[in-house]
């Protein structure tokens, strides 16, 4: 009886070891697939960001399908190529840079029985716009889900879904400083905006209030002459003349001059 119990326990132990080894082997295989797919995915998007279209095409199947919730459907490698040549890479003064959102990306191996045939990679990605003469800016965010398949030992992207596109939330990195009432009062007055009509600036306790077209915005001081909003990438620079009097307000949006508004006397 004792021998039977000992044998049973030994068999249970050996079974547990086998299960552990198989699990470890499967995990190692899954990790290897994830690493390889992420590497291929990175190479594709590096080519995308640099408009190296020939390099991009190395990583897509002939029957690739691209689904976009704003721009419709593209089917086939030739249509895929032509769309990038004419649109994304067709304007030398405009570039789009895609970047995966950290911590959002997951890879799921796809099998038929024990045979690996592909992998799904999903997550969220950010899109940055770079226009000639302007600073790069974060423009949008979306979700993605792409199917990579093994074709003759090569990983290629077969189905591409980009959806839930929306404006990226603006997060200001500017630091607010507090100015004296005497400094804030220097900027009070009315400014003539060609785009928006009359803009009124009123001092508050530690900020300025901008009033235009029945709207009110709070401006926070970054320096003694430059103010910013926390809702958008807008800055307002007050310019003085040789007599230390304010002559105009220069508005920058995303780092570029949007308008120059003369102070009204």
C-alpha positions in Angstrom: 0.0 0.0 0.0 2.8 2.4 0.9 4.6 1.5 -2.3 1.5 2.3 -4.4 1.1 5.7 -2.7 4.8 6.4 -3.3 4.5 5.5 -7.0 1.4 7.6 -7.4 3.1 10.6 -5.9 6.1 10.1 -8.1 3.9 9.9 -11.2 2.1 13.1 -10.1 5.4 14.8 -9.6 6.6 13.7 -13.1 3.4 14.9 -14.7 3.7 18.3 -13.0 7.3 18.6 -14.3 6.2 17.7 -17.8 3.4 20.3 -17.7 5.7 22.9 -16.4 8.3 22.2 -19.1 5.6 22.3 -21.8 4.3 25.6 -20.4 7.8 27.0 -20.3 8.4 25.9 -23.9 5.1 27.4 -25.1 5.9 30.6 -23.3 9.4 30.8 -24.8 7.9 30.2 -28.3 5.3 32.9 -27.7 7.9 35.4 -26.5 10.0 34.7 -29.5 7.0 35.3 -31.8 6.2 38.5 -30.0 9.8 39.8 -30.3 10.0 39.0 -34.0 6.6 40.5 -34.9 7.4 43.7 -33.0 10.7 43.9 -34.8 9.1 43.6 -38.3 6.3 46.0 -37.2 9.0 48.6 -36.1 10.7 48.3 -39.5 7.5 48.9 -41.4 6.6 52.0 -39.4 10.1 53.4 -39.6 9.8 53.2 -43.4 6.3 54.8 -43.1 7.6 57.7 -41.0 10.4 58.4 -43.6 8.2 57.8 -46.7 10.4 54.9 -47.8 7.6 53.3 -49.8 9.6 50.5 -51.3 10.7 49.4 -47.8 7.1 49.6 -46.6 6.0 47.3 -49.4 8.4 44.6 -48.3 6.2 44.1 -45.3 2.8 43.8 -46.8 1.0 41.0 -48.7 -0.2 41.3 -52.3 -3.8 41.1 -51.1 -3.3 43.5 -48.2 -6.5 45.2 -46.9 -6.4 48.6 -45.1 -9.5 49.8 -43.2 -9.6 53.3 -41.9 -12.6 54.8 -40.1 -12.2 58.2 -41.8 -10.6 57.5 -45.2 -12.3 54.2 -46.2 -10.9 51.0 -47.5 -7.8 50.1 -49.6 -7.5 46.7 -51.1 -4.4 45.3 -52.8 -0.7 46.2 -52.7 -0.8 48.5 -55.7 -3.6 50.6 -54.3 -1.8 50.7 -51.0 1.4 52.0 -52.6 -0.4 54.5 -54.8 -2.3 56.0 -51.8 0.9 56.7 -49.9 2.7 58.1 -53.0 -0.1 60.5 -53.7 -1.3 61.5 -50.2 1.0 60.9 -47.2 4.2 61.2 -49.2 3.0 63.4 -52.0 3.6 66.8 -50.2 7.2 67.6 -49.3 6.1 70.3 -47.0 3.9 68.0 -44.9 4.9 64.8 -43.1 3.1 62.5 -40.7 4.9 60.6 -38.0 3.3 57.6 -36.3 4.3 56.4 -32.9 2.9 53.6 -30.8 1.5 54.6 -27.4 3.8 53.2 -24.7 2.2 50.4 -22.7 -0.7 49.9 -25.1 0.8 47.4 -27.6 -0.1 43.7 -27.4 0.9 40.7 -29.6 -1.3 37.6 -29.9 0.1 34.6 -31.8 -2.4 32.9 -34.2 -2.2 29.1 -34.7 -4.0 26.4 -36.6 -3.6 23.5 -34.2 0.1 23.5 -33.3 1.1 25.4 -36.4 1.8 29.1 -36.1 0.4 31.0 -39.1 0.3 34.6 -37.9 0.0 37.2 -35.1 -2.3 40.0 -34.3 -0.8 43.2 -33.0 -3.0 45.8 -31.4 -2.9 49.0 -29.3 -3.1 52.7 -29.7 -0.9 55.0 -31.8 -0.2 58.7 -31.9 0.2 60.8 -35.0 2.5 63.9 -35.2 2.3 66.5 -38.0 5.5 68.3 -39.3 5.0 71.1 -41.7 7.7 73.2 -43.2 8.6 76.2 -41.0 6.7 74.9 -38.0 7.5 72.8 -35.0 6.3 69.2 -35.0 3.0 68.8 -33.1 0.8 66.0 -31.8 -2.2 65.9 -34.0 -4.3 62.8 -33.3 -4.7 59.5 -31.6 -6.3 56.2 -32.7 -6.6 52.5 -32.1 -5.1 49.9 -34.4 -5.3 46.1 -34.9 -3.1 44.5 -37.6 -2.8 40.9 -38.7 0.7 39.7 -39.6 0.9 36.4 -41.5 3.8 34.0 -42.2 4.3 33.6 -46.0 7.1 31.3 -47.0 8.9 32.0 -43.7 8.5 35.8 -44.0 6.3 37.9 -41.8 4.0 40.3 -43.7 1.1 42.5 -42.8 -2.1 41.3 -44.3 -4.9 43.2 -42.7 -4.6 46.7 -41.3 -7.3 48.4 -39.2 -6.9 52.0 -37.9 -10.0 53.3 -36.1 -11.4 55.5 -33.4 -9.4 58.5 -34.7 -9.7 61.5 -32.5 -7.9 64.7 -31.6 -5.1 64.2 -29.2 -5.6 65.9 -25.8 -3.4 68.9 -25.4 -1.2 68.8 -22.3 0.8 72.0 -21.7 4.3 71.6 -20.5 4.7 75.3 -19.9 5.3 76.6 -16.4 3.3 79.5 -15.0 4.9 82.4 -13.2 3.1 85.1 -11.2 3.6 88.7 -12.2 2.8 91.8 -10.2 -0.3 93.9 -10.9 1.9 96.7 -12.3 3.2 94.4 -15.0 -0.2 92.9 -15.8 -1.7 96.3 -16.1 0.8 97.2 -18.9 -1.0 94.8 -21.2 -4.6 96.0 -20.5 -6.3 97.4 -23.5 -7.9 96.6 -26.9 -6.1 95.0 -29.8 -7.1 95.0 -33.5 -7.3 91.5 -34.9 -7.8 91.2 -38.6 -9.1 87.7 -38.1 -11.2 88.1 -35.0 -12.1 91.8 -34.7 -11.5 93.6 -31.4 -9.6 91.7 -28.7 -9.8 93.0 -25.1 -7.2 92.2 -22.5 -8.1 92.6 -18.9 -5.8 92.0 -15.9 -6.9 89.5 -13.2 -5.2 88.6 -9.9 -2.3 86.7 -11.4 -3.4 86.2 -15.0 -4.8 88.0 -18.0 -8.3 87.6 -19.4 -8.7 87.7 -23.2 -12.2 88.6 -24.4 -13.1 88.1 -28.1 -16.4 87.4 -29.9 -18.3 86.8 -26.6 -15.7 84.3 -25.5 -13.3 84.6 -22.5 -9.9 82.9 -22.2 -7.4 82.9 -19.4 -3.8 83.7 -20.2 -1.1 82.5 -17.9 2.3 84.2 -17.7 5.3 82.1 -18.9 7.7 85.1 -18.9 7.2 88.8 -18.3 6.0 89.3 -21.9 4.8 85.9 -23.0 1.5 84.3 -21.9 -0.1 81.0 -22.8 -3.4 79.0 -22.7 -3.7 75.6 -21.1 -6.4 74.4 -23.5 -4.4 74.7 -26.8 -0.8 75.4 -27.9 -1.3 79.1 -28.1 1.1 81.8 -26.9 0.7 85.6 -26.8 3.8 87.7 -26.9 3.4 91.4 -26.0 5.9 93.7 -27.8 7.2 97.0 -26.4 8.6 100.0 -28.2 11.6 102.0 -27.1 9.5 103.9 -24.6 8.5 100.6 -22.9 5.0 100.9 -24.1 3.0 97.9 -25.6 2.5 98.3 -29.3 1.2 94.9 -30.4 0.4 91.3 -29.4 1.9 88.4 -31.5 -0.1 85.2 -31.4 1.7 81.9 -32.0 -0.1 78.6 -32.6 1.9 75.4 -32.5 5.0 77.5 -32.6 4.1 79.4 -35.8 2.9 83.0 -36.0 -0.9 83.0 -36.4 -1.5 86.8 -36.3 -0.1 90.1 -35.1 -2.6 92.4 -33.4 -1.8 96.1 -33.0 -2.8 97.7 -29.7 -5.4 100.4 -30.3 -4.9 103.9 -28.8 
